[in-house]
Amino acid sequence: MLSYPATIPLSNRTLNHLAERIRFHRKQRRSRWRRLNPGRQSLLALAHLRNGDTYTRLAAGFEIGVATAWRYVQEAIALLSAAAEELDTAMRRIRLLAYAILDGTLIPIDRVADQKPYYSGKHKRHGVNVQVIADAVGRLVWASPALPGSTHDLTAARDHGIIEALASADVMTFADKGYQGARGSVRTPFKRRRFRPKLSRRQKAVNRAHAKIRARGERAIATLKTWKILAKLRCCPHRATAIVQAILVLHHVEANRYAG
């Protein structure tokens, strides 16, 4: 088998943060000797999440069994996701923003036995729906738990309580046409309707200005998907939430924001 050196585009701060969590977890459990020390285990997990390396490749690179690689990665994900913020906690920061940007994204998955709930008619593929909140410059602030891909963005936002939370905090929020009807503090572009087949010049100008603001939210989604594991999840869809939350924690540590 051939081997080659590889890099993970993350700082030592992120590696040390995860290693410290693993070290504390082992101490609490009084865990005995393991094949990898906390630093190597955190490196293993980051290679999987950031670079999307498979368990087989990781097992060969770290000279451990595939089952051990899977167990170590899952343990790291569980520790990180447990530290992820709930929406209520994140709202303490979101209400201080000049305005927020709300958008949804589909994370592709392998086909599963119960395919229908996970098939997105909009994207023509199977996946899970994740709602993302970004700040005025497009930085990722919060990401929601995953719902089946067939869930409409507005429905997902309501199910997570995002619309109600933003309205209660009176945070001006920009969203695309998929959120029309959200009301509250959510602002969506004008949409042509049967009784309004054409938009006025003023409405078109408002839509252009709205699109320029909302486009910044795409940066947050792009930031989330720089973690290659999200290119296509090859695991049970029910694990998607823990993976997204773990990545959110690591992202804030890497960006040195909101990190505890």
C-alpha positions as CSV (number, residue, x, y, z in Angstrom):
1,M,0.0,0.0,0.0
2,L,1.3,3.4,-1.0
3,S,1.3,6.3,1.5
4,Y,1.7,10.1,1.2
5,P,1.8,13.0,3.6
6,A,-1.3,15.1,3.9
7,T,-2.3,18.4,5.7
8,I,-5.4,19.5,7.5
9,P,-6.1,23.2,7.0
10,L,-6.7,23.9,10.7
11,S,-4.7,25.5,13.4
12,N,-3.1,23.9,16.5
13,R,-5.7,25.8,18.6
14,T,-8.4,23.5,17.2
15,L,-6.3,20.4,17.7
16,N,-5.5,21.3,21.3
17,H,-9.1,22.2,22.1
18,L,-10.4,18.8,21.0
19,A,-7.4,17.0,22.6
20,E,-8.2,18.6,25.9
21,R,-11.8,17.6,25.7
22,I,-10.7,14.0,25.0
23,R,-8.2,14.0,27.8
24,F,-10.7,15.3,30.3
25,H,-13.3,12.7,29.1
26,R,-10.7,9.9,29.6
27,K,-9.8,11.2,33.0
28,Q,-13.5,11.3,34.1
29,R,-14.0,7.7,32.9
30,R,-10.7,6.5,34.3
31,S,-10.0,5.1,30.9
32,R,-7.2,2.6,30.6
33,W,-4.5,2.6,27.9
34,R,-5.6,3.2,24.4
35,R,-4.0,2.8,21.0
36,L,-3.9,6.6,20.4
37,N,-3.2,9.4,22.8
38,P,-5.6,12.3,23.0
39,G,-3.6,14.4,20.5
40,R,-3.5,11.6,17.9
41,Q,-7.2,10.8,18.4
42,S,-8.1,14.4,17.9
43,L,-5.9,14.5,14.7
44,L,-7.8,11.4,13.6
45,A,-11.2,13.0,14.1
46,L,-10.2,16.2,12.4
47,A,-8.8,14.4,9.4
48,H,-12.2,12.7,9.1
49,L,-14.3,15.8,9.5
50,R,-12.2,18.4,7.7
51,N,-10.6,16.2,4.9
52,G,-13.4,13.6,4.6
53,D,-10.9,10.8,5.0
54,T,-12.7,7.4,5.2
55,Y,-12.3,5.1,8.2
56,T,-10.3,2.6,6.1
57,R,-7.8,5.3,5.0
58,L,-7.6,6.6,8.6
59,A,-7.1,3.1,10.0
60,A,-4.2,2.5,7.6
61,G,-2.6,5.9,8.3
62,F,-2.8,5.6,12.1
63,E,-2.1,1.9,12.2
64,I,-5.2,0.9,14.0
65,G,-8.3,-1.2,13.1
66,V,-11.2,0.2,11.1
67,A,-13.6,-0.4,14.1
68,T,-11.2,1.5,16.4
69,A,-11.0,4.4,14.0
70,W,-14.8,4.5,13.8
71,R,-15.1,4.4,17.6
72,Y,-12.5,7.1,18.2
73,V,-14.2,9.5,15.7
74,Q,-17.6,8.9,17.1
75,E,-16.4,9.6,20.6
76,A,-14.8,12.9,19.5
77,I,-18.0,13.9,17.6
78,A,-20.1,13.2,20.7
79,L,-17.9,15.2,22.9
80,L,-18.0,18.2,20.6
81,S,-21.7,18.1,19.8
82,A,-22.4,18.0,23.6
83,A,-20.8,21.5,23.8
84,A,-22.8,23.0,20.9
85,E,-25.0,25.9,21.7
86,E,-28.8,25.7,21.6
87,L,-30.7,28.4,19.7
88,D,-31.7,30.2,23.0
89,T,-28.0,30.6,23.9
90,A,-27.0,31.7,20.4
91,M,-29.8,34.3,20.4
92,R,-27.9,36.3,23.1
93,R,-25.3,37.1,20.4
94,I,-27.7,37.2,17.4
95,R,-29.9,39.9,19.0
96,L,-26.7,42.1,19.1
97,L,-26.2,41.9,15.4
98,A,-27.0,44.7,13.0
99,Y,-29.1,42.2,11.1
100,A,-29.0,38.4,10.5
101,I,-29.2,36.3,7.4
102,L,-31.2,33.1,7.4
103,D,-30.8,30.4,4.8
104,G,-31.1,26.7,4.4
105,T,-28.9,24.1,2.8
106,L,-29.1,20.5,1.8
107,I,-26.4,18.1,2.9
108,P,-26.4,15.1,0.5
109,I,-26.6,11.6,2.0
110,D,-26.4,8.1,0.7
111,R,-29.8,6.5,-0.1
112,V,-31.4,4.9,2.9
113,A,-34.2,2.3,3.4
114,D,-36.8,5.0,4.1
115,Q,-36.0,7.2,1.2
116,K,-39.1,9.4,0.7
117,P,-38.6,11.7,3.7
118,Y,-35.0,12.5,2.7
119,Y,-35.6,13.2,-1.0
120,S,-35.5,16.9,-1.8
121,G,-37.7,17.7,-4.9
122,K,-35.9,21.1,-5.1
123,H,-32.4,19.6,-5.3
124,K,-33.4,16.3,-7.0
125,R,-31.4,14.3,-4.5
126,H,-31.4,12.7,-1.0
127,G,-30.2,14.8,1.9
128,V,-30.9,16.5,5.2
129,N,-32.0,20.1,5.7
130,V,-29.9,22.4,7.9
131,Q,-30.8,26.0,8.7
132,V,-28.0,28.5,8.9
133,I,-27.8,31.9,10.6
134,A,-25.1,34.3,9.5
135,D,-24.1,37.8,10.6
136,A,-24.0,40.9,8.4
137,V,-20.7,40.0,6.8
138,G,-21.6,36.3,6.2
139,R,-19.8,34.7,9.1
140,L,-21.4,31.5,10.4
141,V,-23.1,32.1,13.8
142,W,-25.4,29.1,14.3
143,A,-26.6,25.9,12.5
144,S,-29.7,24.0,13.3
145,P,-30.2,20.2,13.8
146,A,-30.7,18.3,10.6
147,L,-34.2,17.5,9.3
148,P,-35.1,15.2,6.4
149,G,-34.4,16.8,3.0
150,S,-38.0,16.9,1.9
151,T,-38.7,19.5,4.7
152,H,-39.3,23.0,3.3
153,D,-37.0,25.7,4.5
154,L,-39.8,27.7,6.1
155,T,-41.2,24.6,7.8
156,A,-37.8,23.7,9.1
157,A,-37.2,27.3,10.5
158,R,-40.6,27.1,12.3
159,D,-40.0,23.7,13.7
160,H,-36.6,24.8,15.1
161,G,-38.3,27.9,16.6
162,I,-36.0,30.2,14.6
163,I,-38.8,32.5,13.2
164,E,-40.3,32.9,16.7
165,A,-36.9,33.5,18.3
166,L,-35.9,36.2,15.8
167,A,-39.3,37.9,16.0
168,S,-39.1,37.9,19.8
169,A,-35.7,39.4,19.8
170,D,-36.8,41.9,17.0
171,V,-33.7,41.0,14.9
172,M,-34.0,42.2,11.3
173,T,-33.5,39.1,9.2
174,F,-33.0,38.7,5.5
175,A,-34.1,35.5,3.8
176,D,-34.9,34.2,0.3
177,K,-38.3,33.6,-1.3
178,G,-38.5,30.2,0.3
179,Y,-39.3,31.9,3.6
180,Q,-42.2,34.1,2.3
181,G,-45.0,34.0,4.9
182,A,-42.6,33.9,7.8
183,R,-43.7,37.4,8.9
184,G,-42.3,38.8,12.1
185,S,-38.8,40.3,11.6
186,V,-38.0,38.2,8.5
187,R,-37.7,40.2,5.3
188,T,-38.1,38.4,1.9
189,P,-37.9,39.7,-1.7
190,F,-41.0,40.6,-3.7
191,K,-42.4,37.7,-5.6
192,R,-44.5,37.7,-8.8
193,R,-48.0,36.4,-8.3
194,R,-51.1,35.7,-10.3
195,F,-52.6,39.1,-9.4
196,R,-49.1,40.7,-9.8
197,P,-47.5,39.2,-12.9
198,K,-44.9,42.0,-13.1
199,L,-42.9,43.8,-10.5
200,S,-42.6,47.5,-10.4
201,R,-39.3,49.3,-10.9
202,R,-39.1,50.0,-7.2
203,Q,-39.8,46.4,-6.3
204,K,-37.1,45.2,-8.6
205,A,-34.6,47.7,-7.0
206,V,-35.6,46.4,-3.6
207,N,-35.0,42.8,-4.7
208,R,-31.6,43.7,-6.1
209,A,-30.6,45.3,-2.8
210,H,-32.0,42.4,-0.9
211,A,-30.1,39.9,-3.0
212,K,-26.8,41.7,-2.4
213,I,-27.3,41.4,1.4
214,R,-28.6,37.8,1.3
215,A,-25.7,36.6,-0.9
216,R,-23.4,37.1,2.1
217,G,-25.3,34.3,3.8
218,E,-23.9,32.0,1.2
219,R,-20.5,32.5,2.7
220,A,-21.7,30.9,5.9
221,I,-22.9,27.9,4.0
222,A,-19.7,27.7,2.1
223,T,-17.8,27.9,5.3
224,L,-19.8,25.0,6.7
225,K,-19.2,22.9,3.6
226,T,-15.4,23.4,3.7
227,W,-15.6,20.5,6.1
228,K,-15.4,17.7,3.4
229,I,-17.4,15.2,5.5
230,L,-20.5,17.2,4.5
231,A,-19.8,16.8,0.8
232,K,-21.9,13.6,1.2
233,L,-22.7,11.9,4.4
234,R,-22.2,8.1,4.2
235,C,-23.7,7.3,7.5
236,C,-27.1,7.1,9.1
237,P,-29.0,10.4,8.6
238,H,-29.7,10.5,12.3
239,R,-26.0,11.1,12.9
240,A,-26.1,14.3,10.8
241,T,-27.1,16.6,13.6
242,A,-24.2,15.5,15.8
243,I,-21.8,16.0,13.0
244,V,-23.0,19.5,12.1
245,Q,-23.0,20.5,15.7
246,A,-19.5,19.2,16.2
247,I,-18.3,21.1,13.1
248,L,-20.0,24.3,14.4
249,V,-18.0,24.0,17.7
250,L,-14.8,23.4,15.8
251,H,-15.5,26.3,13.5
252,H,-15.9,28.8,16.3
253,V,-12.8,27.5,18.0
254,E,-10.8,27.9,14.7
255,A,-12.2,31.4,14.2
256,N,-11.6,32.1,17.9
257,R,-15.2,33.2,18.4
258,Y,-17.6,32.0,21.1
259,A,-15.2,29.3,22.2
260,G,-15.4,28.2,25.8
